[in-house]
Amino acid sequence: MTGKKSPWGNPGGEGEATQGSANPPEDRGAGPDEPRTPPQAPPAEGPRNPWLPPASGEPRKAPGIEELFRRRNGGGNGGGGAGGPGGRGPSFRLPQRPDGKSWVPIGVAAFVALWLGTSMVHRIAPQEQGIVTTFGSYSRTLHPGMALTLPWPVQSVRVKDVTSIRRESIPEGEGEKLMLTADQNLVDLTYLVRWNIKDLKLYSFQLAEPDQTVREVAEAAMRASIAEVTLNDAMGSGRATIEQNVRERMQRVLDAYRSGVKIQGVEIKKTDPPTKVVDAFKEVLAAQQDAQSEVNRAQAWAQQLTARAQGEAAAFDKVYEQYKLSPEVTRRRMYYETMERVLSQTDKVIVETPGVQSYLPLPEIKRRPADATAEEGR
């Protein structure tokens, strides 16, 4: 390396040119046995700092995305595709239109059109309503049909079904729901609440958890109604009254909350005693049913006697009417009917007629032919 200048502009060893000299070293010549080296171009002062602007003075420009892709595909300086001299990865090229322009603007426009169409045009079904909010604040209510709004995120739409009946079964599962009656008894109740949305604006903004609120109001109203009736009424004929009272109580409370909920009805599905006393309760219920059966039989017998007495009284009234028309004939007919009814139940017949035996054993005479026939049959 004798006679070569350092690329950083410093002398490389003894006998070389002094620092800053631009003259090449003298050719001392080669010996007879040494190969002759060709002359070399004068070295540069040193490598250029890549962070400084070029010597031409033109400012550096950041390459665009298309320039980067061209360089990657081999169209730029020193670049190349997978098969080019500077390629380092797979070849990739954006598709182009027939006129040579990029599809990127059209793709961006299609995306914007799709975004506007999905966030501005809304179809509301017949059973639904929509709430429009502008930056989270209520704007208006959308009714069934097509509607237009500002695009998201300026305006957003929340759609709810407002006509379908929602059902809340209390309690959930197979658990007990014990309530105290007016006569200090416990009853296990299972009931169903039917409701729907009356005002979507109030339903969406007034209550944090509308469904849970409906359940809690239903339980409070049911406990208040059960506390006003006895156990027999709760398990018997008083169910309809309880259901009506619970529905009215719930509607009053929910209207006071401005919940936007309408109670359609309450249905009691089961009323049972607590599980621990169900056997004793069944025995008491069986005794009550037996007592009620006896009362029903007594009432039926009394009704029969009353009907018979009323019939006899009506018959007497008819006879009395005939008696007033002909008293003698009626008395004689009544005498004959009475004697016939009395004598038909006795074995002795008394005849008060001259020349006839006063006692005639007619039943004995009737039995003799019957006994003779029986002996012949043997």
C-alpha positions in Angstrom: 0.0 0.0 0.0 3.1 2.2 -0.3 2.4 5.4 -2.3 -1.5 5.4 -1.7 -3.2 8.2 0.2 -5.7 7.5 3.1 -9.3 8.0 2.1 -9.7 10.2 5.1 -7.0 12.6 3.8 -4.3 11.6 6.3 -0.9 10.1 5.4 -0.7 6.4 5.7 3.0 5.9 6.5 6.6 6.9 6.1 7.8 8.3 2.8 4.2 9.3 1.7 3.0 12.8 0.7 2.3 15.3 3.4 -1.2 15.9 4.7 -3.3 18.1 2.4 -1.1 17.4 -0.7 -3.1 16.8 -3.8 -0.2 15.6 -5.9 0.1 11.8 -6.4 3.2 10.1 -5.1 6.2 9.8 -7.4 6.6 6.7 -9.4 9.8 5.3 -8.1 9.8 2.6 -10.6 9.8 -1.0 -10.2 12.7 -3.2 -9.9 13.6 -5.7 -12.4 11.7 -8.4 -10.5 8.8 -6.3 -9.3 5.6 -5.8 -11.3 4.8 -2.3 -12.5 1.6 -0.8 -11.0 -0.6 1.4 -13.2 -1.1 5.0 -12.2 -4.1 5.8 -10.0 -6.5 8.7 -10.1 -6.0 11.3 -7.3 -8.1 10.3 -4.3 -11.0 12.4 -3.1 -10.7 14.4 0.1 -13.0 11.9 1.9 -16.5 10.4 1.9 -19.5 12.8 1.9 -21.6 13.0 5.0 -25.0 11.4 4.1 -26.9 13.9 6.4 -25.6 17.0 4.6 -27.1 18.3 1.3 -25.3 17.4 -1.9 -22.6 19.6 -3.3 -24.9 20.8 -6.1 -26.9 22.8 -3.5 -30.3 21.4 -4.4 -32.5 20.5 -1.4 -33.3 16.8 -0.8 -36.9 15.8 -1.3 -38.8 13.0 0.4 -39.8 10.3 -2.1 -43.6 9.7 -2.6 -45.3 6.4 -2.2 -45.3 5.8 -6.0 -41.5 6.5 -6.1 -40.9 4.0 -3.3 -42.8 1.3 -5.2 -41.0 2.1 -8.4 -37.7 1.8 -6.6 -38.8 -1.5 -5.1 -39.8 -2.8 -8.5 -36.6 -1.7 -10.2 -37.7 1.6 -11.7 -35.6 3.8 -9.4 -31.9 4.4 -9.1 -30.0 1.4 -7.9 -33.3 -0.4 -7.2 -34.6 -3.7 -8.6 -37.2 -6.3 -8.2 -36.7 -9.8 -7.2 -34.9 -10.5 -10.4 -33.1 -7.1 -10.6 -29.7 -6.2 -9.3 -31.0 -4.4 -6.2 -34.0 -6.6 -5.4 -34.3 -7.8 -1.8 -37.9 -9.1 -1.7 -40.8 -10.3 -3.8 -42.0 -8.1 -6.7 -45.2 -6.1 -5.9 -46.9 -3.6 -8.2 -50.2 -1.7 -7.7 -52.8 -2.4 -10.4 -53.3 0.4 -12.8 -56.2 1.6 -14.9 -56.1 1.2 -18.7 -55.1 4.9 -19.0 -52.1 4.2 -16.8 -53.4 6.0 -13.7 -53.6 4.5 -10.2 -56.8 2.9 -8.8 -56.1 4.4 -5.4 -58.3 7.5 -5.8 -61.2 5.4 -7.0 -60.8 3.0 -4.1 -60.7 5.9 -1.6 -63.8 7.4 -3.1 -65.6 4.1 -3.0 -64.7 3.6 0.7 -65.9 7.1 1.5 -69.2 6.5 -0.4 -69.8 3.2 1.5 -69.0 4.9 4.8 -71.5 7.7 4.1 -74.2 5.3 2.9 -74.0 3.1 5.9 -73.8 5.9 8.5 -76.3 8.3 6.9 -79.1 6.1 5.6 -81.2 4.1 8.1 -84.2 1.8 7.6 -86.5 1.5 10.6 -88.8 -1.6 10.7 -92.5 -1.2 11.5 -92.0 -2.5 15.0 -89.0 -0.4 15.7 -88.0 3.2 16.5 -84.6 4.9 16.5 -82.9 7.4 18.7 -80.6 9.9 17.0 -77.8 11.4 19.1 -75.5 14.2 18.1 -72.1 13.8 19.8 -73.9 11.8 22.5 -76.7 14.2 23.1 -80.4 13.4 22.1 -81.5 14.9 18.8 -84.7 13.3 17.7 -86.7 10.0 17.4 -86.9 8.1 14.1 -90.2 6.4 13.3 -90.7 3.4 10.9 -89.5 4.1 7.3 -86.3 5.5 5.7 -84.4 8.2 7.5 -81.3 10.3 6.9 -78.8 11.5 9.5 -75.4 13.1 9.5 -72.5 10.6 9.2 -70.8 8.9 12.1 -69.3 10.1 14.4 -71.3 13.3 14.2 -74.6 11.5 14.6 -75.3 7.9 15.7 -78.6 5.9 15.7 -79.7 3.3 18.2 -82.7 1.2 17.1 -85.0 -0.6 19.6 -88.1 -2.8 19.2 -90.9 -0.9 20.9 -94.0 -3.0 20.0 -93.0 -6.6 21.0 -94.1 -7.8 24.4 -91.2 -8.5 26.8 -91.6 -11.0 29.6 -90.0 -11.1 33.0 -90.4 -14.3 35.0 -89.9 -13.7 38.8 -88.1 -15.5 40.3 -85.7 -16.9 37.8 -85.1 -20.6 37.9 -86.5 -22.9 40.6 -85.8 -20.7 43.6 -88.4 -19.7 46.2 -90.0 -16.2 46.5 -91.6 -16.1 49.9 -94.0 -13.3 50.7 -96.0 -12.5 53.9 -99.8 -12.4 53.7 -102.2 -10.3 55.8 -102.9 -13.2 58.2 -99.1 -13.7 58.9 -98.6 -16.7 56.6 -95.9 -17.3 54.0 -96.6 -18.1 50.4 -94.3 -19.0 47.6 -95.2 -17.0 44.5 -94.0 -17.3 40.9 -95.4 -14.7 38.5 -94.9 -13.3 35.0 -94.8 -9.6 34.0 -95.5 -8.5 30.4 -94.4 -5.1 29.3 -93.2 -3.0 26.3 -91.6 0.3 25.5 -94.0 3.3 25.5 -91.5 6.1 25.0 -88.1 5.2 23.6 -86.5 8.6 24.5 -87.4 8.2 28.2 -86.5 4.5 28.2 -83.1 5.2 26.7 -82.0 8.2 28.9 -84.0 8.2 32.2 -83.0 4.9 33.6 -79.6 3.3 33.7 -80.9 -0.3 33.7 -84.6 -0.3 32.6 -85.0 -4.1 32.6 -83.7 -4.5 36.1 -85.8 -1.6 37.3 -89.0 -3.3 36.0 -88.1 -6.5 37.9 -87.5 -4.6 41.2 -90.7 -2.5 40.8 -92.7 -5.7 40.1 -91.4 -7.4 43.2 -92.2 -4.4 45.4 -95.7 -4.1 44.0 -96.4 -7.9 44.5 -95.2 -7.8 48.1 -97.4 -4.8 48.8 -100.5 -6.5 47.2 -99.9 -9.9 49.0 -99.7 -8.1 52.3 -103.3 -6.9 51.9 -104.9 -10.3 51.4 -105.1 -13.6 53.3 -103.5 -16.9 52.5 -106.8 -18.4 51.2 -107.4 -15.4 48.9 -103.8 -15.5 47.6 -104.1 -19.2 46.8 -107.7 -19.2 45.7 -110.2 -16.8 44.2 -108.3 -13.6 45.0 -105.7 -14.1 42.2 -107.4 -11.9 39.7 -107.7 -9.0 42.1 -104.0 -9.3 43.1 -102.9 -9.3 39.5 -104.9 -6.2 38.8 -103.5 -4.4 41.9 -99.9 -5.3 41.0 -100.3 -4.0 37.4 -101.7 -0.7 38.6 -99.1 -0.2 41.3 -96.3 -0.9 38.9 -97.6 1.5 36.3 -97.9 4.3 38.8 -94.3 3.8 40.1 -92.8 3.6 36.6 -94.7 6.7 35.4 -93.3 8.5 38.4 -89.8 7.4 37.3 -90.5 8.6 33.8 -89.3 5.3 32.6 -91.1 5.1 29.2 -92.4 1.6 30.1 -96.0 0.3 29.8 -97.1 -2.7 31.9 -99.3 -4.9 29.8 -100.3 -7.4 32.5 -99.3 -9.6 35.4 -99.9 -13.3 35.7 -99.5 -15.4 38.8 -98.3 -18.8 37.7 -97.9 -20.6 41.1 -98.9 -20.1 44.7 -97.6 -22.7 47.0 -96.8 -22.9 50.7 -93.1 -23.0 51.8 -91.3 -26.2 51.1 -90.7 -27.0 54.8 -94.4 -27.0 55.7 -95.9 -28.3 52.5 -96.9 -31.7 54.0 -98.7 -30.1 56.9 -100.3 -27.6 54.6 -101.6 -30.5 52.4 -103.2 -32.1 55.4 -104.9 -28.9 56.4 -106.1 -28.4 52.8 -107.5 -31.9 52.7 -109.4 -31.3 55.9 -110.8 -28.0 54.6 -111.9 -29.8 51.4 -113.7 -32.5 53.4 -115.5 -29.9 55.5 -116.5 -28.1 52.4 -117.8 -31.3 50.9 -120.0 -31.9 53.9 -121.4 -28.4 53.7 -122.1 -28.9 50.0 -124.0 -32.1 50.7 -126.1 -30.5 53.5 -126.9 -27.6 51.2 -128.0 -30.1 48.5 -130.3 -32.0 50.9 -131.8 -28.7 52.2 -132.5 -27.7 48.6 -134.2 -31.0 47.9 -136.5 -30.7 50.9 -137.3 -27.1 50.1 -138.2 -28.1 46.5 -140.4 -31.0 47.7 -142.3 -28.8 50.2 -142.8 -26.2 47.5 -144.2 -28.9 45.2 -146.6 -30.1 47.9 -147.7 -26.6 48.6 -148.4 -26.0 45.0 -150.4 -29.3 44.8 -152.5 -28.3 47.8 -153.3 -24.9 46.3 -154.6 -26.7 43.2 -156.8 -29.1 45.3 -158.1 -26.1 47.3 -159.1 -24.4 44.1 -161.1 -27.5 43.1 -162.6 -27.8 46.6 -164.0 -24.3 46.4 -165.8 -25.2 43.2 -167.4 -28.5 44.5 -166.7 -29.2 48.2 -168.7 -32.4 48.6 -167.1 -34.2 45.6 -163.7 -33.1 46.6 -164.1 -34.2 50.2 -165.2 -37.7 49.1 -162.4 -38.0 46.5 -159.9 -37.0 49.1 -161.3 -39.5 51.6 -161.0 -42.4 49.1 -157.5 -41.4 48.1 -156.4 -41.3 51.7 -158.0 -44.6 52.7 -156.4 -46.2 49.6 -153.0 -44.9 50.6 -153.3 -46.1 54.2 -154.9 -49.5 53.7 -152.5 -50.5 50.9 -149.8 -50.8 53.5 -151.6 -53.2 56.0 -152.5 -57.0 55.9 -155.9 -56.6 57.5 -159.1 -55.4 55.7 -162.2 -54.4 57.6 -165.5 -54.4 55.7 -168.5 -52.7 57.4 -171.3 -54.1 55.2 -174.4 -56.1 56.5 -174.2 -59.9 55.6 -170.5 -59.9 55.0 -168.0 -61.3 57.4 -166.5 -58.4 59.2 -162.9 -59.8 58.9 -161.7 -61.1 55.6 -158.0 -62.3 55.6 -157.3 -61.3 52.0 -153.5 -61.5 52.3 -153.8 -65.1 53.6 -156.0 -66.1 50.7 -153.4 -64.6 48.3 -150.6 -66.5 49.9 -152.2 -69.9 49.7 -152.2 -70.2 45.8 -148.6 -69.0 45.8 -147.6 -71.7 48.3 -149.3 -74.4 46.3 -147.6 -73.4 43.1 -144.2 -73.5 44.9 -144.8 -77.1 46.2 -145.8 -78.4 42.7 -142.6 -76.9 41.3 -140.5 -78.9 43.7 
